[in-house]
Amino acid sequence: MNRRLVTGTGLIVALALFLTVNIIANQTLTSLRLDLTENKLYTLSAGSRNILGQLAEPVTLRLYFSAKAFADVPQLLNYGKRVRDMLEEYVATADGKLRLQVIDPEPFSEAEDEAVAYGVRQIPLSGSGDQGYLGVVGTNATDDVQALPLLSPEREDALEYEVTKMIYALAHPKKRVLGIISTLPVLALPPDPMTGQPRSQDWTSFALLKELYDLKEMSPDTKTIEDDIDTLLVVHPKDLPPDTLYAIDQFVLKGGKALIFVDPLAEQDPAQPNPETPGVAPRLDSNLAPLFEKWGIKLVADQVVGDPVAAVRVNFRSPRGQQEVSYLPWLQMQGDTLNHEDFITNELNSVNVGSAGALEALPDAKTKVTPLIQTATTSGFIERDSIIFVRDPAGLLENFKSDGKRHVIAMRVSGEVESAFPEGRPQAEAGKQAAPDPAYLARSKQAINVIVVADTDLLADRFWVRFSSFGDMRIPEPFGNNGDFLVNAVDNLGGNDDLISLRSRGQYTRPFEVVQSIQREAEAQFRDRQRALQGQLAELEKKLTSLQGEHDGKDMLLTPEQKTELEGFRQEQLRTRKELRAVQHELDANIEGLGSLVKFVNTALVPLLIALLAILVAVLKPGARRAAS
């Protein structure tokens, strides 16, 4: 037989087999994925599987995906396919309780009208008016509707959470009610009555809560907490009246869940210094000391926690020009500073705090305290007023001393406690007896469950989220897990742990810890040399003053001694400046060298190792064959 014919036929058969296998795999194996990312960013989580397994009634998902219109937009086309594949994985996991419809809403079709009616947003594709759709709409057996009107590739890391949250909302249409007591504007003000225009926006962390719960805002001077309140959020309880403290006390004793945010220095507090008392810091702190004492804890007064290792680097204009400096009061809590054994923080990667305080258990406390967020042993205290009046971050660094202790910023408190009001409801006015409260409790019915956080600024947008635009939508882009921490805490207090595993699927920004260590060491050297130079300046001024005092005061020309002294200092000053520049150059050289090493490892070392392994196999294989023969 012709050997060329056999070879050609074999190639054709192999090609046909290759195409057949690919077609069959593309049609039947699309739901199979191998997730090789470190934090399993693209694997359906246990929380999603639990929620799908608990579906009592069927839920229908409609994916509006303009596949034809996206043919010339690979980013949207590929992302739409990944969304479809993930939704098919949901269907396979739900055991028949979840139905999926994939719809391509072509222009001027009924499908397009349906998509628009559900609120799915249009995506402009060209200047000629071409538009497409990429959104998900969910409905349940009672015709409740939940929609993700516009899926952005930039938010792919949040896709599973958004879909599972939508399914959970459809399976549990009745939302929990959260009570909010706050002296900060965490919720938007009512629209302007004259124009109807919004006057402010919800803080993004509370906008997240609105998606899952009904929020009921209460006045800081409220006297009662209604029975329908499931969980109470108290944010910056500044100067709350006794009646409000009593209401919070009784709510917790009766088994209500509470999440408390206090602060030794609330940067979002709008209070300003009093011009009549210059030099006196404004009141920016909050506390619940009477209740905390009964709960067996306290907030360290007038102190802010700082840590040069966890400090956020900020740009600061100094006499030497623009600098990047570690700002001690702003901390990025990562790694073992987060409790990885508690459901609230075990999936978080980074929580940013601003001018946070420290919580401590009292010596005779009978409650159980579980730290959720705590500093490393490199931390220490900073006087609150020094932060308010000292505007130089470098000055805070120079005066900082670590106490070698870990300081708790957020903790869980549990156990049986007594009321902070042993005589019942406080008096309405001096000398007048308060009306008796028939439901008053002097001691908790059961173990309380309270979470206390010594910082309010972590809830503010600027500490964890920035915004971008996609189409005509304002899209939040988190750079920290602060919002996740808030939602996780509320979920956990309410007893629902399934959504928690979805909040933080992985770490998307990873700091260069070695680079940061090099920067800190170089900056420490730089500060030491700077202090030495400033000391020399002060010493010279003293000597010049002394020499001029010996002069007759009439002739202001410098004496030879003064000239010699001044020239010597100028030489010393030039030498010191050269040393300062050398430190900076060494810092840059170390960072550049580290970067070159990382590039070499990633681009050259692995291929070289593979090549060497191949050469070694090629050299050893003939010898092995000869030995075998």
C-alpha positions as CSV (number, residue, x, y, z in Angstrom):
1,M,0.0,0.0,0.0
2,N,1.2,3.5,-0.8
3,R,2.8,4.8,2.4
4,R,2.0,8.4,1.5
5,L,-1.7,7.5,1.1
6,V,-1.8,5.9,4.5
7,T,-0.1,8.9,6.0
8,G,-2.5,11.3,4.3
9,T,-5.5,9.3,5.4
10,G,-4.2,9.2,8.9
11,L,-3.9,13.0,9.0
12,I,-7.4,13.4,7.7
13,V,-8.8,11.0,10.3
14,A,-6.8,12.7,13.1
15,L,-8.1,16.1,12.0
16,A,-11.7,14.9,11.8
17,L,-11.4,13.3,15.2
18,F,-9.9,16.5,16.6
19,L,-12.8,18.6,15.3
20,T,-15.4,16.1,16.5
21,V,-14.0,16.0,20.0
22,N,-13.9,19.8,20.1
23,I,-17.5,20.1,18.9
24,I,-18.8,17.5,21.4
25,A,-16.8,19.1,24.2
26,N,-18.1,22.6,23.4
27,Q,-21.7,21.3,23.5
28,T,-21.6,19.0,26.5
29,L,-18.7,20.0,28.7
30,T,-19.3,23.8,29.0
31,S,-20.1,23.6,32.7
32,L,-16.8,21.9,33.6
33,R,-14.2,24.3,34.8
34,L,-10.8,24.1,36.4
35,D,-10.2,27.0,38.7
36,L,-6.4,27.5,39.2
37,T,-6.6,30.9,40.9
38,E,-5.2,31.1,44.5
39,N,-8.4,32.1,46.1
40,K,-10.8,30.1,43.9
41,L,-12.3,33.3,42.5
42,Y,-14.4,31.4,39.9
43,T,-15.7,28.4,41.8
44,L,-19.4,28.3,43.0
45,S,-19.1,28.7,46.7
46,A,-20.6,26.6,49.5
47,G,-22.9,29.5,50.4
48,S,-24.4,29.5,46.9
49,R,-24.9,25.7,47.0
50,N,-26.6,25.9,50.4
51,I,-29.0,28.6,49.2
52,L,-29.8,26.7,46.0
53,G,-30.4,23.5,48.0
54,Q,-32.9,25.3,50.3
55,L,-35.1,26.6,47.5
56,A,-38.7,25.7,48.4
57,E,-40.3,27.1,45.2
58,P,-39.0,27.4,41.7
59,V,-37.2,30.5,40.6
60,T,-36.8,31.6,37.0
61,L,-33.8,33.5,35.7
62,R,-33.8,35.3,32.3
63,L,-30.4,36.2,30.9
64,Y,-30.8,39.0,28.3
65,F,-27.6,38.5,26.2
66,S,-27.2,40.3,22.9
67,A,-24.7,37.7,21.5
68,K,-25.2,38.8,17.8
69,A,-24.8,42.5,18.6
70,F,-21.7,41.8,20.7
71,A,-20.0,39.9,17.8
72,D,-17.7,42.9,17.2
73,V,-17.1,43.6,21.0
74,P,-15.1,40.6,22.2
75,Q,-14.9,41.8,25.8
76,L,-18.7,41.8,26.2
77,L,-19.2,38.7,24.1
78,N,-16.8,36.6,26.1
79,Y,-18.1,38.0,29.4
80,G,-21.7,37.2,28.4
81,K,-20.6,33.6,27.7
82,R,-19.0,33.3,31.1
83,V,-22.2,34.7,32.7
84,R,-24.3,32.1,30.8
85,D,-21.9,29.3,31.8
86,M,-22.1,30.3,35.5
87,L,-25.9,30.5,35.4
88,E,-26.0,27.0,33.9
89,E,-23.9,25.8,36.8
90,Y,-26.5,27.3,39.1
91,V,-29.2,25.4,37.3
92,A,-27.3,22.1,37.6
93,T,-26.8,22.7,41.4
94,A,-30.4,23.7,42.1
95,D,-31.9,20.2,41.4
96,G,-34.8,21.4,39.3
97,K,-35.7,24.4,41.4
98,L,-34.0,26.9,39.1
99,R,-34.9,27.5,35.5
100,L,-32.8,29.5,33.0
101,Q,-33.9,31.3,29.8
102,V,-31.2,32.8,27.6
103,I,-32.7,35.5,25.4
104,D,-31.1,37.5,22.6
105,P,-33.2,40.7,22.5
106,E,-32.8,41.7,18.8
107,P,-33.7,45.3,17.8
108,F,-37.5,46.1,17.7
109,S,-38.4,42.6,18.9
110,E,-40.8,41.6,21.7
111,A,-37.8,40.3,23.6
112,E,-36.3,43.8,23.6
113,D,-39.5,45.3,24.8
114,E,-39.7,42.8,27.6
115,A,-36.0,43.5,28.6
116,V,-36.7,47.2,28.8
117,A,-39.9,46.7,30.8
118,Y,-37.9,44.7,33.4
119,G,-35.4,47.6,33.6
120,V,-32.5,46.0,31.8
121,R,-30.2,48.8,30.7
122,Q,-29.1,49.4,27.1
123,I,-25.4,49.4,26.3
124,P,-24.4,51.7,23.4
125,L,-22.2,49.9,20.9
126,S,-21.5,52.5,18.2
127,G,-22.1,56.1,17.2
128,S,-24.8,54.9,14.7
129,G,-27.2,53.9,17.5
130,D,-26.4,50.2,17.8
131,Q,-27.3,48.9,21.3
132,G,-27.0,45.7,23.2
133,Y,-28.2,44.1,26.5
134,L,-26.5,42.1,29.2
135,G,-28.6,41.7,32.3
136,V,-30.3,39.1,34.4
137,V,-33.9,39.2,35.7
138,G,-35.3,36.8,38.3
139,T,-38.9,36.0,39.2
140,N,-40.4,33.6,41.7
141,A,-43.8,31.8,42.0
142,T,-45.5,34.9,43.3
143,D,-44.3,37.2,40.5
144,D,-41.8,39.1,42.6
145,V,-39.0,40.5,40.4
146,Q,-35.4,41.1,41.1
147,A,-33.0,42.5,38.3
148,L,-29.4,43.0,37.6
149,P,-30.0,45.6,34.9
150,L,-26.4,45.9,33.7
151,L,-23.6,43.4,34.1
152,S,-20.1,45.0,33.8
153,P,-17.0,43.0,33.1
154,E,-15.2,45.2,35.5
155,R,-17.4,43.8,38.3
156,E,-17.0,40.1,37.4
157,D,-15.5,39.4,40.8
158,A,-18.9,40.3,42.3
159,L,-21.0,38.3,39.8
160,E,-21.7,35.2,42.0
161,Y,-22.6,37.3,45.0
162,E,-25.0,39.5,43.0
163,V,-26.7,36.4,41.4
164,T,-27.0,34.5,44.7
165,K,-28.2,37.5,46.5
166,M,-31.0,37.9,43.9
167,I,-32.0,34.3,44.2
168,Y,-32.0,34.5,48.0
169,A,-34.2,37.7,47.9
170,L,-36.7,35.8,45.6
171,A,-36.7,32.8,47.9
172,H,-37.1,35.0,51.0
173,P,-39.2,38.0,49.8
174,K,-39.9,39.3,53.4
175,K,-36.8,41.3,54.4
176,R,-35.4,41.7,57.9
177,V,-35.9,45.2,59.4
178,L,-32.8,47.0,60.6
179,G,-33.0,50.0,63.0
180,I,-30.5,52.8,62.4
181,I,-29.5,55.3,65.1
182,S,-26.8,57.6,63.9
183,T,-25.5,61.1,64.4
184,L,-23.7,60.8,61.0
185,P,-25.4,61.2,57.6
186,V,-25.1,57.5,56.7
187,L,-28.5,57.7,54.9
188,A,-29.5,60.2,52.3
189,L,-31.5,63.3,53.3
190,P,-35.0,63.6,51.9
191,P,-35.2,65.3,48.4
192,D,-35.4,69.0,48.3
193,P,-39.1,69.9,48.7
194,M,-38.8,72.8,46.3
195,T,-37.0,71.0,43.4
196,G,-37.4,67.4,44.2
197,Q,-33.7,66.9,43.6
198,P,-31.7,64.6,45.9
199,R,-29.6,66.5,48.5
200,S,-27.2,63.7,49.4
201,Q,-26.6,60.0,48.8
202,D,-26.5,57.0,51.0
203,W,-23.1,55.9,52.1
204,T,-22.3,52.9,49.9
205,S,-22.0,50.5,52.8
206,F,-25.6,51.4,53.8
207,A,-26.7,51.2,50.2
208,L,-25.5,47.6,50.3
209,L,-27.7,47.0,53.4
210,K,-30.7,48.5,51.6
211,E,-30.4,45.8,48.9
212,L,-31.0,43.0,51.5
213,Y,-32.9,44.6,54.3
214,D,-35.5,47.2,55.2
215,L,-33.8,50.1,57.0
216,K,-35.7,52.1,59.5
217,E,-34.0,55.3,60.5
218,M,-34.6,56.4,64.1
219,S,-33.9,59.7,65.8
220,P,-30.9,59.8,68.2
221,D,-33.3,60.9,70.9
222,T,-35.7,58.0,70.4
223,K,-37.3,56.6,73.6
224,T,-38.4,53.2,72.2
225,I,-37.2,50.6,69.8
226,E,-40.1,49.0,67.9
227,D,-40.7,45.3,68.1
228,D,-40.3,44.7,64.4
229,I,-36.6,45.7,64.6
230,D,-34.5,42.6,64.0
231,T,-31.0,44.1,64.4
232,L,-30.0,47.6,65.7
233,L,-27.2,49.6,64.2
234,V,-25.8,52.4,66.3
235,V,-23.3,54.6,64.5
236,H,-21.4,57.4,66.4
237,P,-23.6,57.6,69.5
238,K,-22.5,61.1,70.4
239,D,-24.2,62.5,73.5
240,L,-27.2,60.3,73.3
241,P,-29.8,61.2,76.0
242,P,-30.5,58.7,78.9
243,D,-33.9,57.6,77.4
244,T,-32.1,56.5,74.2
245,L,-29.4,54.7,76.2
246,Y,-32.2,53.0,78.2
247,A,-34.0,51.9,75.0
248,I,-30.8,50.3,73.6
249,D,-30.0,48.7,77.0
250,Q,-33.4,47.0,77.1
251,F,-33.4,46.0,73.4
252,V,-30.2,44.1,74.0
253,L,-31.3,42.5,77.3
254,K,-34.5,41.2,75.6
255,G,-32.5,39.3,73.0
256,G,-32.1,42.0,70.3
257,K,-29.0,41.9,68.2
258,A,-26.9,45.1,68.1
259,L,-24.0,46.4,66.0
260,I,-22.3,49.4,67.6
261,F,-19.8,51.8,66.0
262,V,-18.1,54.2,68.4
263,D,-15.0,56.4,67.7
264,P,-12.4,58.4,69.6
265,L,-12.0,60.6,66.5
266,A,-14.7,60.4,63.9
267,E,-13.2,62.1,60.8
268,Q,-16.7,62.3,59.2
269,D,-18.1,64.2,62.1
270,P,-18.8,67.8,60.8
271,A,-18.1,69.5,64.2
272,Q,-15.7,72.4,63.9
273,P,-13.4,74.1,66.5
274,N,-15.0,77.0,68.4
275,P,-13.4,80.3,67.3
276,E,-13.9,81.6,70.9
277,T,-11.7,78.9,72.4
278,P,-8.7,78.6,70.0
279,G,-6.5,75.6,70.8
280,V,-9.4,73.5,72.1
281,A,-10.2,70.5,69.9
282,P,-13.8,70.0,68.8
283,R,-15.8,67.1,70.1
284,L,-15.4,64.3,67.6
285,D,-15.7,61.3,69.9
286,S,-18.5,59.0,70.8
287,N,-19.0,56.3,73.4
288,L,-21.5,54.1,75.2
289,A,-19.6,53.9,78.4
290,P,-22.6,53.2,80.7
291,L,-23.6,50.2,78.6
292,F,-20.1,49.1,77.8
293,E,-19.3,48.9,81.5
294,K,-22.1,46.4,82.1
295,W,-21.1,44.5,79.0
296,G,-17.6,44.1,80.5
297,I,-15.7,46.3,78.0
298,K,-14.4,49.8,77.6
299,L,-13.2,52.2,74.9
300,V,-9.7,53.6,75.7
301,A,-10.4,57.3,76.1
302,D,-8.7,60.0,74.0
303,Q,-6.4,57.6,72.3
304,V,-6.1,56.5,68.6
305,V,-4.3,53.4,67.5
306,G,-1.3,53.8,65.1
307,D,0.9,51.2,63.4
308,P,3.8,52.1,61.0
309,V,3.7,48.6,59.4
310,A,0.0,48.7,58.6
311,A,-0.2,52.5,58.0
312,V,-1.6,53.7,54.6
313,R,0.8,55.7,52.5
314,V,-0.4,59.2,51.6
315,N,1.0,62.1,49.5
316,F,2.1,65.0,51.7
317,R,3.6,68.4,50.7
318,S,6.6,69.0,52.8
319,P,9.4,71.6,52.7
320,R,11.3,69.2,50.5
321,G,8.4,68.9,48.1
322,Q,5.8,66.3,47.5
323,Q,6.4,63.1,49.5
324,E,4.8,59.7,50.0
325,V,4.6,59.2,53.8
326,S,3.0,56.5,56.0
327,Y,0.1,58.1,57.9
328,L,-0.1,56.4,61.2
329,P,-3.8,56.8,62.0
330,W,-5.0,55.2,58.8
331,L,-4.5,51.5,58.9
332,Q,-5.0,48.7,56.4
333,M,-5.9,45.6,58.4
334,Q,-4.8,42.4,56.6
335,G,-3.5,38.9,57.4
336,D,-3.6,37.8,61.0
337,T,-5.0,41.2,62.1
338,L,-8.4,39.8,60.9
339,N,-9.9,36.8,62.8
340,H,-10.0,34.0,60.3
341,E,-12.0,31.7,62.6
342,D,-15.1,33.9,62.8
343,F,-17.7,34.0,60.0
344,I,-17.6,37.8,59.9
345,T,-14.0,38.1,58.9
346,N,-12.8,34.7,57.8
347,E,-13.2,35.6,54.1
348,L,-12.0,39.2,54.2
349,N,-8.7,40.3,52.8
350,S,-8.4,44.0,53.8
351,V,-10.3,46.4,56.0
352,N,-9.3,50.0,56.1
353,V,-9.8,52.0,59.3
354,G,-9.3,55.7,60.0
355,S,-8.3,57.1,63.4
356,A,-9.6,54.0,65.1
357,G,-9.7,53.5,68.8
358,A,-9.0,50.4,71.0
359,L,-11.5,48.2,72.9
360,E,-10.5,46.4,76.1
361,A,-12.1,43.8,78.3
362,L,-12.6,44.9,81.9
363,P,-10.6,42.9,84.5
364,D,-13.7,41.6,86.3
365,A,-15.7,41.0,83.1
366,K,-18.0,37.9,83.0
367,T,-18.8,38.2,79.3
368,K,-16.9,36.5,76.5
369,V,-14.9,38.8,74.2
370,T,-13.8,37.6,70.7
371,P,-11.5,39.9,68.7
372,L,-12.5,40.3,65.1
373,I,-10.0,43.0,64.1
374,Q,-6.9,43.8,66.1
375,T,-3.6,45.4,65.3
376,A,-0.2,43.7,65.3
377,T,2.4,44.1,68.1
378,T,4.1,46.9,66.2
379,S,1.2,49.3,67.1
380,G,0.8,51.8,69.8
381,F,-1.3,54.8,71.0
382,I,-1.4,58.3,69.6
383,E,-2.9,61.2,71.5
384,R,-6.2,62.2,69.8
385,D,-5.5,65.9,70.0
386,S,-2.1,65.6,68.4
387,I,-3.8,64.1,65.3
388,I,-6.2,67.0,65.2
389,F,-3.6,69.8,65.5
390,V,-0.5,68.2,64.0
391,R,-0.9,68.3,60.2
392,D,2.5,66.8,59.4
393,P,2.4,62.9,59.0
394,A,6.2,62.8,59.4
395,G,5.9,64.5,62.8
396,L,3.5,61.8,64.0
397,L,6.0,59.2,62.8
398,E,8.9,60.8,64.6
399,N,7.1,60.9,67.9
400,F,5.5,57.5,67.7
401,K,6.5,54.7,70.1
402,S,5.1,51.1,69.9
403,D,4.0,49.5,73.1
404,G,4.4,46.0,71.8
405,K,0.7,45.1,72.3
406,R,-2.2,44.0,70.1
407,H,-5.1,46.4,70.3
408,V,-8.6,45.3,69.5
409,I,-10.5,47.5,67.0
410,A,-13.6,45.3,66.6
411,M,-14.9,42.6,68.9
412,R,-17.9,40.3,69.5
413,V,-19.3,40.4,73.0
414,S,-21.5,37.6,74.4
415,G,-22.8,36.4,77.8
416,E,-25.4,37.3,80.4
417,V,-25.3,40.9,81.6
418,E,-27.1,43.3,83.9
419,S,-28.9,46.5,83.0
420,A,-27.1,49.8,83.1
421,F,-30.3,51.2,84.7
422,P,-30.8,49.2,87.9
423,E,-33.6,51.5,89.0
424,G,-35.5,51.2,85.7
425,R,-36.4,54.0,83.3
426,P,-34.4,57.2,83.9
427,Q,-36.1,60.2,85.2
428,A,-37.7,62.4,82.6
429,E,-36.8,65.6,84.5
430,A,-34.9,66.4,87.7
431,G,-37.1,65.7,90.7
432,K,-39.8,63.9,88.7
433,Q,-40.3,60.1,88.9
434,A,-40.3,58.4,85.5
435,A,-43.3,56.3,84.5
436,P,-42.7,52.6,85.4
437,D,-41.8,50.3,82.5
438,P,-43.8,47.0,82.9
439,A,-41.4,45.2,80.4
440,Y,-38.3,46.4,82.2
441,L,-35.5,43.8,82.6
442,A,-32.8,44.0,85.2
443,R,-30.8,41.2,83.6
444,S,-30.7,39.7,80.2
445,K,-33.0,36.8,79.4
446,Q,-30.2,35.0,77.6
447,A,-26.7,35.6,76.5
448,I,-26.4,38.8,74.5
449,N,-24.9,38.9,71.1
450,V,-23.3,42.3,70.3
451,I,-20.6,43.4,67.9
452,V,-18.7,46.6,68.9
453,V,-16.3,48.5,66.5
454,A,-14.1,51.3,67.7
455,D,-14.2,53.2,64.4
456,T,-17.0,54.9,62.4
457,D,-14.8,56.1,59.5
458,L,-14.4,52.5,58.0
459,L,-18.1,52.9,56.9
460,A,-17.4,56.0,54.9
461,D,-16.9,55.7,51.1
462,R,-13.4,57.3,50.9
463,F,-11.9,54.5,53.0
464,W,-12.9,51.6,50.9
465,V,-14.6,52.4,47.5
466,R,-14.1,54.6,44.4
467,F,-16.5,55.0,41.6
468,S,-16.3,54.7,37.8
469,S,-18.9,55.1,35.0
470,F,-20.2,52.3,32.7
471,G,-22.8,53.6,30.3
472,D,-24.8,56.0,32.4
473,M,-24.4,54.1,35.6
474,R,-22.2,55.0,38.6
475,I,-20.4,51.8,39.5
476,P,-18.7,51.3,42.8
477,E,-15.2,49.7,42.7
478,P,-14.2,48.6,46.2
479,F,-10.5,48.6,47.1
480,G,-11.2,47.3,50.6
481,N,-13.7,44.9,52.3
482,N,-15.3,47.5,54.6
483,G,-18.7,47.1,53.1
484,D,-18.3,43.3,53.2
485,F,-17.5,43.6,56.9
486,L,-20.7,45.5,57.6
487,V,-22.9,43.2,55.6
488,N,-21.3,40.1,57.1
489,A,-21.8,41.4,60.6
490,V,-25.5,42.0,60.0
491,D,-25.9,38.7,58.3
492,N,-24.2,36.9,61.1
493,L,-26.2,38.6,63.8
494,G,-29.3,37.5,62.0
495,G,-28.2,33.9,61.9
496,N,-27.7,33.7,58.1
497,D,-24.2,32.5,57.2
498,D,-24.8,31.4,53.6
499,L,-24.3,34.8,52.0
500,I,-21.1,35.5,54.0
501,S,-18.9,33.2,51.9
502,L,-19.9,35.2,48.8
503,R,-18.9,38.6,50.0
504,S,-15.1,38.3,49.4
505,R,-14.0,35.8,46.9
506,G,-10.4,36.7,46.8
507,Q,-7.7,39.3,47.1
508,Y,-7.6,41.6,44.1
509,T,-4.9,44.0,45.2
510,R,-1.9,42.4,46.9
511,P,0.7,44.7,48.5
512,F,4.4,44.3,47.8
513,E,5.4,43.6,51.4
514,V,9.1,43.5,50.8
515,V,9.0,46.8,48.9
516,Q,7.1,48.4,51.7
517,S,9.6,47.1,54.2
518,I,12.5,48.6,52.1
519,Q,10.6,51.9,52.0
520,R,10.1,52.0,55.7
521,E,13.7,51.2,56.5
522,A,15.0,53.9,54.1
523,E,12.5,56.5,55.4
524,A,13.7,55.7,59.0
525,Q,17.3,56.4,57.9
526,F,16.1,59.5,56.2
527,R,14.4,60.8,59.3
528,D,17.4,60.1,61.5
529,R,19.7,62.1,59.2
530,Q,17.1,64.9,58.9
531,R,16.9,65.1,62.7
532,A,20.7,65.2,62.9
533,L,20.8,68.1,60.4
534,Q,18.1,70.0,62.3
535,G,20.2,69.5,65.5
536,Q,23.2,70.9,63.8
537,L,21.2,73.9,62.6
538,A,20.0,74.6,66.1
539,E,23.6,74.3,67.5
540,L,24.9,76.7,64.9
541,E,22.3,79.3,65.7
542,K,23.2,79.1,69.4
543,K,26.9,79.6,68.5
544,L,26.2,82.5,66.2
545,T,24.0,84.2,68.8
546,S,26.8,83.7,71.3
547,L,29.5,85.2,69.0
548,Q,27.3,88.1,68.0
549,G,26.6,88.8,71.7
550,E,30.3,89.3,72.2
551,H,30.4,91.8,69.3
552,D,29.9,95.4,70.0
553,G,26.6,95.4,68.0
554,K,27.5,98.3,65.8
555,D,29.4,96.5,63.1
556,M,27.1,93.7,61.7
557,L,29.8,92.2,59.5
558,L,30.7,88.7,60.5
559,T,33.9,88.2,62.4
560,P,36.6,85.7,61.2
561,E,35.4,83.2,63.8
562,Q,31.8,83.5,62.6
563,K,32.9,83.1,59.0
564,T,34.9,80.0,59.9
565,E,32.0,78.6,61.9
566,L,29.5,79.3,59.1
567,E,31.7,77.9,56.4
568,G,32.2,74.7,58.4
569,F,28.5,74.3,58.8
570,R,27.9,74.9,55.0
571,Q,30.4,72.1,54.3
572,E,28.6,69.9,56.8
573,Q,25.3,70.8,55.3
574,L,26.4,69.8,51.8
575,R,27.8,66.5,53.1
576,T,24.6,65.7,54.9
577,R,22.5,66.6,51.9
578,K,24.6,64.2,49.8
579,E,24.0,61.5,52.4
580,L,20.3,62.2,52.3
581,R,20.3,61.9,48.5
582,A,22.3,58.6,48.8
583,V,19.7,57.2,51.1
584,Q,17.0,58.1,48.5
585,H,19.0,56.6,45.7
586,E,19.6,53.5,47.7
587,L,15.9,53.2,48.3
588,D,15.2,53.5,44.5
589,A,18.0,51.1,43.7
590,N,16.6,48.5,46.1
591,I,13.1,48.8,44.7
592,E,14.3,48.6,41.1
593,G,16.5,45.6,41.9
594,L,13.6,43.8,43.5
595,G,11.4,44.6,40.5
596,S,14.1,43.2,38.1
597,L,14.3,40.1,40.2
598,V,10.5,39.6,40.1
599,K,10.5,40.1,36.4
600,F,13.3,37.6,35.9
601,V,11.6,35.0,38.0
602,N,8.3,35.4,36.1
603,T,9.6,35.7,32.6
604,A,12.9,33.9,32.4
605,L,13.6,31.6,35.4
606,V,10.7,29.2,34.8
607,P,11.3,28.8,31.0
608,L,15.0,28.3,31.8
609,L,14.2,25.5,34.3
610,I,11.9,23.8,31.7
611,A,14.6,24.0,29.1
612,L,17.2,22.6,31.4
613,L,14.8,19.8,32.3
614,A,14.2,19.0,28.6
615,I,18.0,19.0,28.0
616,L,18.5,16.7,30.9
617,V,15.8,14.3,29.7
618,A,17.3,14.3,26.2
619,V,20.8,13.5,27.5
620,L,19.6,10.7,29.9
621,K,17.1,9.0,27.6
622,P,19.6,7.4,25.1
623,G,21.6,6.0,28.1
624,A,18.5,4.5,29.6
625,R,17.6,2.9,26.3
626,R,21.1,1.4,25.9
627,A,20.9,0.1,29.4
628,A,17.5,-1.5,28.8
629,S,18.7,-3.2,25.5
